[in-house]
Amino acid sequence: MLFKTTYHAPRKVVLLQVQLEQQEMRMRYVVIAKKSTGFAENIQWTTVEDVTELLKKAGKNIPYVIHFTGFGVLARIAENVPNYKEGLLVTGNEDDFYFSCYELKGTVGVSFIRRSLVNALLEELTAQKVFIWGIHTGPVPLVSILPETSVANLDYTIEVAKGELKVLERNSDEMKRLATDAGFLDTDAAYVRALYELTFQPTEVYFQGLEEERFQQTKADYKEFVRFVKLGIGILAFFLVTLVGNYFYVNHLNAVAAQLEADIAGFGENLALMDRLQQEKQRKLLLIENSGVQSSKYVSFYLDEIGISVPASIQLTDMVTFPLIEPLKPKRKVELNPQHLTIMGFSGSSKVLDDWMENLERKEWISSVELINYVRINDQKATFHLLVKIKE
């Protein structure tokens, strides 16, 4: 089958190597990616007993490339002419075999195996919905990594001279590593490298065992599977993001609600406090009103009224409310004159003092203001003594 260069290989594949023996088969696999490097290093194979274990470990979300070796696998060199496959068969027809063919100028390297030997395995993989991306047999895939003139002594001895295949037979001598531009490759690494290139960098001169129609169907099925997986992942990601966003949004709303409840509780306390303070204010206003402090009959009232009226140029030095009627005497009751206030201080101008006295006399609670004494100290300052009489 021809792998056209326009096809799109998957990003990674499971390379399943099946070693056939007369009574059993041994399977091992390795996952290779399109960006894989380091084929000169040891390949980390995973050995499995059966298909169940294989799918359990390797899964079936990526395609499988299957390579058959061992019992029943034949390798031949044929002349590159039409229908060269028929000349290789002793019994049966082409449809009874899986072929791997590498065409050179005048020769063709061919590996093939009867389908009856491997169909049970392939049918089981197909029944499990495994995407089979390639079926390869024998040593022929190794020709793809050999220079035009070279000899490879691996599990098979392969000799290429001037672009023609000269030798393709089992190696009964000591196996040697294959020298390549990427380094030295042992047999396992050489097969992995060859099948990697034939899978991810197909060539028009190599044909593998999977029929063209089946391969195209596999590609279409895998493409739909990838679309479905991506769509599913996209939907799951959308719902996950939505759920996470909703989770944080709900938490945010809960936090806001808790804060509002705390604020409301605080406002409630503040409103209750304001109400208590308002009630306390009313009680104290009532107390002040009932106490008579603001009445004209209390000393504080007289002091406030006089203090407010004092001009800026007058400086008070002494003010006596309710002076003694007579000096204090032993064993005599103290008698005050509740109708008199005496004021003493300094004034820079007699006119200012006169104006102030007139201002005081206009107050309703004052009956008269008398100047008891006025003594000038200098041109800018004089002392005064006033007597303020309060109305009864």
C-alpha positions, 0 to 999 in steps of 0.5 A: 500500500502506498502512503501518500505524503499528504496524509496527516500522521497522529502525534504519537503511536503505540509501536506493538512488536509481535514475536511469533513462535510456533505455539505462542506469540510474545508482545511488547510495545513502546510509545513513540511520538512525532517529536521523539529523538534519541533512538540510539539509546536503549528502548524502554519496551513494556511486555504484555501477556495478552490484548487485555493487558495491552489495552489496560497499559497502553490504552486505545486512544492513540493508533497502533503500528504493528510489526510482526517478526519471527515464525512464519515471516519470510523475507525475499529479494525480488526483481522490480517488475509488475506482479512481483509478489506472485512470483514469491508465493508457492501456494495461495494468493496475494490476499492470503498474506500481509506484505511489506515491500520496499522498492529500489531501482531494479530490486524489491525487498519483500517481507510477508506473513500469512494472514491466518497466523495473525488475524486472530490478534488483529480481529481482537484489536479491531473488536476493541475499537483499536485504531490500526495505523500500520501492519509491518512484517519482517526486516524490510522496514530497515531498508528505509534507514540504510544508505545507498551503499551499506551493510547491516548485521542485525537480526537480518543481514541486509546489504545495499550496493549502489541503491540496489538490494543485494542481500536479505537473509537471517543473520546467523553470526554475531549481531552488530550495531548499525551506524547512522547519522544519529548514532549507533543503533542496535536491532531494537533501536533500528526497528523503532527508528525505521518504523518511526520514519515510515509512520511519520515521514512516509515514502512512496517506495514503501508499501505496508500490509494495511490495505489502502481502503482500510487505512483511509477508513482508519484515518477518517475514524481516528479524525472523528474520534479526535474531534469528539475527544476535543469537543468533549474536553472543550465541553468539560473544560467549559463546564469546569470553568463555569462551575469553578467560576460559579463556585467563586462567584457564590463564595463572593456573594456569600462574603458580600452577604455576610459583610452586609449582614455585619454592616446591618448589625453594626448599623442597628447598634449605631441606630440604637446608640443614636436613639439612646443618645437622642433620648439622653440629649432630650433628658439633659435639655429638659434637666437644663431647662428645669435647672434654671441655669439659662434663666436670668436669675442664675450667675452663669447667665449674668457671666455669659451675657457680660462676657459676650458683650465685652469689646476687644479693647477692654480687658477685664481684671475682676468681676464679682457677682453678688458682692457682700453687703458689708465686710465679713465679721465673726459670728455674723451671717454673710449677706450678699447683694443679689442685685449687684455686679461689680466689674473692674478692668482696663480700657484704652478709651473712655468712649469705648467704655461709655459705649459698652456701658450703654450696651449693657444698660439696654439688656432687659435684666439690667436696670442700670450701669454706674461708673464708680471709678475711672483713673487714667494710667497713661495716654493709652490705658485707664482703669475703671470700676463699674457697678451693674444693678440687676432688675428684681 
